[in-house]
Amino acid sequence: MATSVLSLCGLSKSFAGHRVVDDFSLEIGQAEFVTLLGPSGCGKTTLLRLIAGFEHPDSGRILLDGVDLLPLPPEKRQVNTVFQSYALFPHLRVFDNVAFGLRLRRMRGEELRRQVAEALALVQMSPFADRFPGQLSGGQQQRVAVARAIINRPRVLLLDEPLSALDARLRREMQVELKRLQRELGIAFVLVTHDQEEALSMSDRLVVMAEGRIAQLGTPREVYEEPNSLAVARFIGEINLFPGRVAERLADGRLLLALGDQEMTVAGKSGLAPGQAVQLLLRPEDLRLVERHEEGMPVFHGAIVERSYRGSTLDTIILLDEGRQLRACEFFDEDDPDFDYRVGERVRVSWVRGWEVVLADEE
Amino acid sequence: MKGVCRLGFFLGIFAYLYLPIVILVANSFNANRYGLQWDGFTLQWFLAMAGNASLMEAARHSLFVAVCAATAATLIGALAAIGFSRYRFPGRRLFQGTLMTLMMAPDIILAISLLVLFVVVGISLGFWSLLLAHITFCLPFTVVTVSARLQDFDPFLLDAARDLGASELQILGRIVLPLLRPALLASWLLCFTLSLDDVIVSSFVTGPSYDVLPLKIFSMVKVGVKPEVNALATIMVGLSLVLVLLSQLLLKEREGYGPLR
């Protein structure tokens, strides 16, 4: 990240004695797409409202281009918001909705028309300039809301769950659109969502929030592949857990783990000491249903209880003999496209060495 | 058969609702003074009405008070409703509660209280006392009408306007008032009617110097319904019909943009 455009330093905010945002700090870079991801009530929307100026923090600072934002009311801040409900003005036509911000800055005539037309073209809504919001579909309203928010050329665009009201297909379409828009405008986007797939596919950096704090900060790949806690792992994607214990630290720094009556060695990791309970985390796509397993790797025996065909993948649920259920997801083998499992078929489950993530069992 | 039944039911209800008005209107054109039978078409009662100076004066007074009261009550009520919905201040619930009480309280109680107040404060009974009283009993209705509309607003509309750079005053002028227009119109018409046909409160708080129509009519019909009253009533029915149609038309045009959310 080259230069940061927005700095949040130690922000805290309580409502009725309940800490919604707790000592939150984050630097957001120029033209960066940052997503705040978390379950509802984790403080992500409050954080957005603090940046926009609709709420005032109890402590902490917000800097935009190095200038303190806190003394400024929302109407004076160079950030704009796309609201979850779109909040289009129902009595104004699409053109006038988009022109609203410019007219407040006393722009009139040809220049106004040109800029509004430009913004509408950017979101592909030019043919609808004369409609009222009530005459548009959800996706179209969404586009108008975005055009209205970017017309003031904000330094940062805040998006509060902008896609949550759209159906799945439209949502994917708008995800691509928003990414394109962000590249073309070259401004920072801060997106709030509770949809992990959206967060993974759109962001440059991802902030997983829990109870008003940052649970993990990183690129989507880092957060998905190397979650730093069970809570983060559980929130992003599907997981399988294998409980175990650190048996000893080997001379080369690696760790010997005991998984039930099996053993395996994993790369050393700070914060893990012999005797500590751990969980081995494996994504469904990391599991292998194997004939023969790799030397030194644990193997688990079980039976298929459910299989479902998903087009490009085959998903299975396996009941292990020790009583736990696993989810596995395999891509079709091109050499054997008709491959399938029978329910009840006995299988052996293992994985490729190094694909496991070892996490301290904090629960 | 079913259709005939349905038509009969429909006509029955309409007859029940509108027969009295039809008879009144017919009688205003009836040459027979007592309206007991049809003696032919005449406009003489309208001429008699126009020639009845005290009746015409009462009508002018009534219209003037109704326009003033409706305008003032709508203005104050709209501001109050916006205040109640937008700001949190001590005593807010108390104010709202007392407004509702005012609406529920029997007119006669309100009338006596106002009379006592005017006497104590020393406002002489006449135009001003009447206007103040009418504004008072109209207020809760305007607050309720405007509040109902405000509750339909997406609260984020106002945030969105601020976000785009609007000051409080600009939000009021560009977002809130335009969206409230139908409610303001409806509340003005409601107040206008309430004021125009109020008998009880008016009879207490107006003085002999300022006679209003309902009281005048009331005193005239004590000795039998005069045909001039029929003529006046016909004009008022026509006037209210025009007003209702006008408001429907205006509302329709304004509602063209569909639901608020």
Contacts between the chains, C-beta under 8 A, distances in Angstrom:
chain1	res1	chain2	res2	distance
A	52	B	159	7.9
A	52	B	163	6.1
A	54	B	159	5.8
A	54	B	162	7.7
A	73	B	162	7.4
A	74	B	159	7.5
A	74	B	162	4.6
A	74	B	163	5.6
A	75	B	162	5.0
A	75	B	163	7.3
A	75	B	164	7.6
A	75	B	165	4.7
A	75	B	166	6.0
A	75	B	167	6.3
A	76	B	165	7.7
A	80	B	163	5.8
A	80	B	164	6.9
A	81	B	159	7.6
A	81	B	160	7.3
A	81	B	163	4.9
A	83	B	156	4.6
A	83	B	159	7.0
A	83	B	160	5.9
A	84	B	156	7.7
A	85	B	154	5.4
A	85	B	156	5.3
A	85	B	261	7.2
A	87	B	154	5.6
A	87	B	156	3.9
A	87	B	157	5.1
A	87	B	159	6.9
A	87	B	160	3.9
A	88	B	160	7.9
A	89	B	157	6.4
A	89	B	160	7.6
A	89	B	161	7.5
A	89	B	175	6.1
A	90	B	157	8.0
A	90	B	179	7.0
A	90	B	257	5.2
A	90	B	258	7.0
A	90	B	259	7.3
A	90	B	260	5.1
A	90	B	261	7.8
A	91	B	178	4.9
A	91	B	179	5.6
A	91	B	254	7.8
A	91	B	257	5.7
A	100	B	161	7.3
A	100	B	164	5.3
A	100	B	166	7.8
A	100	B	174	7.7
A	101	B	164	4.0
A	101	B	165	5.7
A	104	B	164	6.5
A	104	B	165	4.5
A	104	B	166	5.6
A	104	B	170	6.4
A	105	B	165	6.6
A	132	B	256	6.9
A	132	B	257	3.6
A	132	B	258	6.4
A	133	B	257	7.0
A	133	B	258	7.8
A	134	B	257	5.0
A	134	B	258	2.5
A	134	B	259	5.9
A	135	B	257	7.7
A	135	B	258	6.6
A	148	B	160	7.9
A	148	B	164	7.0
A	149	B	163	7.6
A	149	B	164	7.8
A	152	B	164	6.5
A	152	B	165	6.7
